[in-house]
C-alpha cells in the first residue's frame, strides 16, 4: 500500500601474504539446505566506510561527470581529500605569476610522506631535479622500459606495470600528460592521472624527491637527468598516502590503475581448452597481454637454450590464425607474436622464430599483412602449442570501453567489451552478511541482478562470456590505520523465474538454492575476478566478505562480449504495509495510555495547547521511560520531531500535530520491541531494516547503510532513542518522494553527518596510536 519511488542516490573513504579461503567442493544437484556453497574458515580485518552506486550502461548518474577526470579529493572523485582540492593548471599559473616553485602542503617533503610505521633508516634529503643535476628533463628520447629502475622500495610490481605501460604510447600519455616539463612553464609542479575505482583522478605533486648523497632513493631512470618515472612513483605514493604504502602488490593491480581495465591471470600449465580463442578475442578488444616463464631459483633471468629468458616479462603483441599452405595440406595455424622488452637479439629460436623454415609455407600476401620482419628487435612469432609448452603464466588486462576511442576501434581493435559497474559497501549491521557459511545473514549482502540475452559470436555451446571482478576500495591507503585487505569473494545464482522471487532474495532462497558459479576462492587481495561461460538468462551476483560484520567499500565490474542488463536486486523505496504485530493488541489498554499522555500534554502545554521542543522532551520522556531503559530523548531528536510535524511552521506542536506524532511513535516503539528480543534496549545487527519494514517502510541497501552509519554504534547496534530518531528522519525523507531533489539533499545530509562522525573516529584512532 502507499506510493513508491525509485530511490537513486549518491554518497560520499605491512606487506602480507594473501590468505585464501577455498571453497569446499559442491555436491551435484545440491539445491537443498546443505553445505554445497560453504567455504573454509579463517579471520579477516575491519574498516569503517561509506558506500556508493554507479552503472555505466544505464547509469542513474548518466552525465558528463562520469566521463571526466576528477581532481584528487574533489566531490565525485571517490577519494577523501587530505586538504584543499588541487587544480594543476591554476596552481601552476599562480606559481608562474608569483615567481615561486610549488610546495605541496598535502604531501609535504617530510619523513611521514615516506614511512608511516617507522623512522627512515638513513637521513633522506628532499631535492628538486635541478638541485640534483644540471639540465633535468621529463623525457630523454621518449619513455622506455629502461627508464624504470627500482630503488630502495619493495614496489617491483609497480615497476613492471610502468615498464609495460611504455609499450602503449596512447595509454602512457593518458597517465603522464605531455603538457608539463622543465621548460618555460616550469614551476616545480607536475600532475599524473590514475584510474581509481571507476574514475580517473588527477594527482598534483611538487617535484621534491627523496635523495641520499645527491642520488634518488626510489624509482629512477638509467639517465640521471630523466625524471618522469621518479615523479610518477611520487604521485602514486601520494594517492595512497606514503611511499611505504606501495610495498607489496601485483602487477595486475597497477595495470588496472593505469588502464581502468579488468585483469585475469591464467596458469598455462592448466590452460582452458579455449584459451587461444580467449586470447584472440582479447586482442580484438585491445586487451594488454603479457607472459612469463617460471624463474630459475638459482639464476636471475636465466637464458634457456631456445632463446627464452626465465623469470622475465614478455608482451604479447598479436594473436592470429595464419593461412598456411604445404605440399600436402592447407589451412590455418594459431600463432602468437611476442616481444622481449629488451628489444635485442634475445629471441625465440624454435619453430616460427625469425628466418625459421616454417615461413616458406606462408603466402607472401599473408606475410605482408602480418608486417613480417626478421630483425634483432626482440619480437618473434611462436606456434600457440609451443607458447603453451614453454611459457607458464599469462596476464591479461581487458580494457574497459571508455579506455578505447574511435581511432582504436578502426585500427587493430575490432570490438569493445560491454561493461556494467556498480559501487557498494558492506556495512556492519546492515549489508555485511559474510559468505554463505553464515546462511542467516548472507542474504543481507548487496545483490545485483544481470540479464544475459545474446550468446557470444562463434560459440558452439550457445553461452555468454562473463568476466566478474570484485574489487575492494582504498585499503592500501588505510594501511597506516592498521587495516589490511578484507577477505572477499562472490557467488552467482541463476533465477529461473526472475519475476517470481523476492527483491532482494531472502533467506529461504539461499537456503534451498545452490550457486551456479562463484569466485575460485575468498582471498585478501584487492580484487578477485573470474571468467565464466553462462547460458542466456537472469542471474543474481552476491559479493561478500568472508566473515559477517566486516566493513568496506567495493566496486563490482561485469565485462561481457554482448550487451548485458544489470541492476541492483533491491527493494524500491516507499511506504508499505504496517506489520500486524506492530498495531496495538489491546485497544482498551492503549486508549488508557493515550488518555494519560493526552492529559500530561495539556498540563505541560498550558493554555495555548502548544509545546516547544523542551516541552515535547518532557512529554515523551514521561511516556516512554517507563517502558524502555534509556536516558531520554535528546534536544536534536525532539527538534527533528517538531520539524517533521510542524505544518504551520510555528516551531511548536499543537494537540492534533502531537497526536499524529504519538500515533507514529506507538508504531515505532512496538516495532522496536518486537526485534529487541533480549530487552537490552538495543537492536542487534541486521534487524534495523526488518524493524523499519514492520513499521511500514520499504528500504533499499543505500538507505539502510546511511541510517546504520549515522545511528548505529561501532558494534552494529542501535539504541531505542536512536531508532526513534532514525524513524523520524526516514518519515521526513519519505514525505519528499514527489521531489527527488529534496530527497537527494536529505540523503546527502545524513551521509555528511556519517562522514563527519567517521572522520572523528579515524582522528581519535590516529591520536591513540600516536
PyMOL commands that set and color helices and strands:
alter all, ss='L'
color gray80, all
select helices_A, chain A and resi 64-66+88-98+111-113+129-132+145-147+156-165+169-175+228-240+244-246+251-259+268-270+275-284+357-361+364-370+384-390+401-403+406-410+439-442+476-481+498-500+507-511+587-605+613-624+635-645+655-675+688-694+701-711+720-734+740-769
alter helices_A, ss='H'
color red, helices_A
select strands_A, chain A and resi 4-5+20-22+69-71+125-128+189-196+199-206+208-212+215-216+262-267+288-292+313-325+330-340+379-383+393-398+418-426+448-452+463-472+488-494+517-518+521-523+527-535+537-545+552-560+564-568+573-575+610-611+653-654+682-683+697-698+718-719
alter strands_A, ss='S'
color yellow, strands_A
deselect
rebuild
show_as cartoon
